[in-house]
Amino acid sequence: MDDATAPVDAQALLAAHRTVMQVECATVHQGDFAARPGDYAPKVRALIEAGARTTAVAYAKALAMQREHRRAMRRALRGFDVALT
């Protein structure tokens, strides 16, 4: 049994995930949210509003970070058949 270390800044990856989630949530709900914002719970409304304010550059950087994380994890796990946490 060998150990592998995840080559990741967990806080940065979490921030990137949040950015992607906010933008994609805002995109999916754009029409309904514009017509009926009161139908959304406050936390969901805040998520959609944050996504709508996010710049394309910030979204692109977050997606790039996710892609790099996937590549780094593939490299770190190369040669392993099973991952146990």
Order of alpha helices (4+ residues) and beta strands (2+ residues): alpha-alpha-alpha
